[in-house]
Amino acid sequence: MPSVYVIGPKGIEEVSTSRIIQRGDLLVIDWGVCRLNLCTDVKRMAYVLRPGEVRPPQGIQHAFDVALECGASCARRSIRDGPGPSCRPRSTGASRRRATR
C-alpha cells in the first residue's frame, strides 16, 4: 500500500488513514514496488491551495523550486554521451556453459 503523509499545521498528522485532506495541507505520497529483485520508488508532493490562494505560499513554492533545480542539476552533471561502464553488456558465455553442465 502506498504511504500518504498528510502534513498539516502540527507537522505530519496522519499516515495512510481516513483523515480527510484539507485546504492548506501538504501531501507526500511515497510508493514503491519490488518484484524479481528489481525495485522502484516514487515520491510525490503536492500542496492543497487554501480558499483565495492562486499559488502555494512562498516558502513551499521555494522548496519545490529548489528540489526541481537540484534534480535537474544532478541529471545535467550525470548524463554523458555514449554508453557508460554500467551500459556495457557482460560476457555471459562462461555462466551459460556452467548452467548447461
C-alpha positions in Angstrom: 0.0 0.0 0.0 1.4 3.4 -0.8 2.1 5.7 2.1 0.4 9.1 2.1 1.6 11.6 4.6 -0.7 14.5 5.4 1.3 17.4 6.7 -0.9 20.0 8.4 -0.3 22.9 10.9 1.1 20.4 13.5 3.5 18.6 11.2 2.8 15.1 10.0 -0.7 14.5 11.2 -1.6 11.3 9.5 -0.1 8.4 7.5 -2.4 6.4 5.2 -5.5 6.8 7.3 -9.0 8.0 6.7 -8.2 11.7 7.7 -9.9 14.0 5.1 -7.4 16.1 3.2 -7.9 19.8 3.9 -7.0 23.0 2.2 -3.5 24.1 3.3 -2.3 20.5 3.7 1.0 19.4 2.1 0.7 15.8 0.8 3.7 13.5 0.5 2.9 10.3 -1.5 5.6 7.6 -1.2 5.1 4.5 -3.4 7.5 1.6 -4.2 7.4 -1.9 -5.7 9.9 -4.7 -5.7 9.5 -7.7 -8.0 12.0 -10.2 -9.2 14.9 -8.4 -7.5 14.0 -5.1 -9.3 12.8 -2.2 -7.3 11.4 1.2 -7.9 10.4 4.0 -5.7 8.4 7.2 -6.4 7.8 10.1 -4.1 5.5 13.0 -5.0 4.5 16.1 -3.1 1.5 18.4 -3.5 0.1 21.4 -1.7 -3.7 21.9 -1.5 -4.5 25.6 -2.0 -6.5 27.4 0.6 -9.6 29.4 -0.4 -8.4 32.6 -2.3 -4.9 31.2 -2.9 -3.8 31.0 -6.5 -0.3 29.6 -5.7 1.4 27.9 -2.8 2.9 30.1 0.0 6.3 31.4 -0.9 8.2 29.0 1.4 6.5 25.9 -0.1 7.0 27.2 -3.6 10.7 27.9 -2.9 11.1 24.4 -1.6 9.5 22.9 -4.7 11.7 25.1 -6.9 14.9 24.2 -5.1 14.1 20.5 -5.3 13.4 20.7 -9.1 16.6 22.6 -9.7 18.6 20.2 -7.6 17.2 17.2 -9.6 17.8 18.9 -12.9 21.3 19.9 -11.9 22.1 16.4 -10.8 20.8 15.0 -14.1 22.8 17.5 -16.2 26.0 16.5 -14.3 25.4 12.8 -14.6 24.2 12.3 -18.2 27.0 11.7 -20.7 27.2 10.8 -24.4 27.7 7.2 -25.3 27.5 4.0 -23.2 29.0 4.2 -19.8 30.6 1.3 -17.8 27.2 0.2 -16.5 25.8 0.0 -20.0 28.3 -2.5 -21.4 27.0 -6.0 -21.8 28.6 -8.6 -19.5 30.0 -11.7 -21.0 27.6 -14.5 -20.2 29.3 -17.3 -22.2 31.0 -18.8 -19.1 27.9 -18.7 -17.0 25.9 -20.3 -19.8 28.4 -23.1 -20.1 28.3 -23.7 -16.3 24.4 -23.7 -16.3 24.2 -26.4 -19.1 26.6 -28.9 -17.4 
